[in-house]
């Protein structure tokens, strides 16, 4: 850039000689030709590097495509198994829905038929009163008995049909479990095959990529060596040309510097005249701005007077608004009287709604009795599923013990002592705890401790948020006009009545199920609220049955309620004691030792590969050095390399 500026200035002055100008033009053309030759060589080198990179990238892309194709094929096989299973489940649900609709139609038809027959029987009873002859009365009574037997027989046949269908459903459930286990085994086998094939493909593709990179590395080393030699020769040539060019530039710069001094003096005089002219122009603009500021000050004074007048108008408006506020106070008193009348009417409606609420509560109690019936049925099904899962867990623990035996005897070389078989036998057969319900309730309450009124309020708030479904939708619609606090109070009252809480003792007992930490008073998580409510209902029902003296039913209910918790706790404690903590520590130490051994072997494998590569490079260098030493050009030298380098022939040929 400096050369261009000097040339421009010298062109303006017009003092250059023709011969010097032609010389500079020739030098510039020579520099441009050199730059073009360098850029062409750089382009060739970049194209060669891109070609080598594209070769390795192409190999990597092919490897990724093969792995992706194999992975996609495996995913499609696993997806086919899942789709088939989903199709079977969909068909099963459709068939169940069809059978359920058929059962419902049968029940409706039977209910209608039995209602008609009952009506006929009831009508005949009134005619029997008018019979005076004993034989006729007996005949009519026998006819009534036969009609009643027919009604009962129809109901018994329908009941037998439903029991047969229930048995078929149980058999289908067992078959579905077996089919599901077979599908899982098939899926695991397919996944194992896919994993083996994927591992093999990974190993093959890694070998191919590594071979491609090694070949590319060798080619680049050769290309770089040739490029270094070319660059060194070019550097020597440029240094010589640079010295000559520098000598010419120094002489030329001296001439340009003298011309630049003359041009700078002329530029200084022109700039001085220009700056003096600009100073005069700025002084004139300053006077104009002062006049403008004076005009703006007068405008501001005028605006201030306008604002004062507006303030007076605003004062008048405020007085008018005060009079309007007085009128609105009268309107407010009228509205308050109207509010009192509406409140009286709403209280009357509230009393009517309260009666409806009591009726709904009675209906809920009937629903609660039905719920107890279904709960007992679900408990029996739970025991069956629990027994099946217990057998599965026991089988898994035996497999763990077999693995522990193999670790001790084969890996550690120690004697293995099996645990007692009582761990797998204890607790079976009774299906529940043997403690009475009253002692379990007292232990639960004493373990949770007592909580202050703040804990009770937080528990009631949690109930209102999580157990709102216990309040009927009709009641919720009636509570919508009320404030939020009154809605929450009525909801809590309804929920407590549904749960059977009738006093402070029941409320304290309910609170004990919602306390997670007795010392800090922390409540359980909202997700566990339903479990706590269910546990409270079960224990509350057991306490009610105990107070009525029904000991046999109380014992059955206690076994059904405490079984899912006491038996599970006992079973998992026995399973957790099968493998001791010492055995876990032995497993951990063995795993760490094997990992260290694996790391050592991996590092040794890498070092062996490096040594093999170094040996190969050493052989190549020895062969290249022998080739240079045995070249015929060494005979033309005054001091051949063989006179200054003493080498042992065995180190090249035999090493």
Secondary structure, 3 states (H helix, E strand, C coil): CHHHHHHHHHHHHCCCCHHHHHHHHHHHHHHHHHHHHHHHHHHHHHHHHHHHHHHHHHHHHHHHHHHHHHHHHHHHHHHHHHHHHHHHHHHHHHHHHHHHHHHHHHHHHHHHHHHHHHHHHHHHHHHHCCCCCHHHHHHHHHHHHHHHHHHHHHHHHHHHHHHHHHHHHHHHHHHHHHHHHHHHHHHHHHHHHHHHHHHHHHHHHHHHHHHHHHHHHHHHHHHHHHHHHHHHHHHHHHHHHHHHHHHHHHHHHHHHHHHHHHHHHHHHHHHHHHHHHHHHHHHHHHHHHHHHHHHHHHHHHHHHHHHHHHHHHHHHHHHHHHHHHHHHHHHHHHHHHHHHHHHHHHHHHHHHHHHHHHHHHHHHHHHHHHHHHHHHHHHHHHHHHHHHHHHHHHHHHHHHHHHHHHHHHHHHCCCCCCCCCHHHHCCCCCCCCCCCHHHHHHHHHHHHCCCCHHHHHHHHHHHHHHCHHHCCHHHHHHHCCCCHHHHHHHHHHHHHHHHCCCCHHHHHHHHHHHEEECCCCEECCHHHHHHHHHHHHHHHHHHHHHHCCCHHHHHHHHHHHHHHHHHHHHHHHHHHCCCCHHHHHHHHHHHHHHHHHHHHHHHHHHHHHHHHHHHHHHHHHHHHHHHHHCCHHHHHCCCCHHHHCCCCHHHHHCC
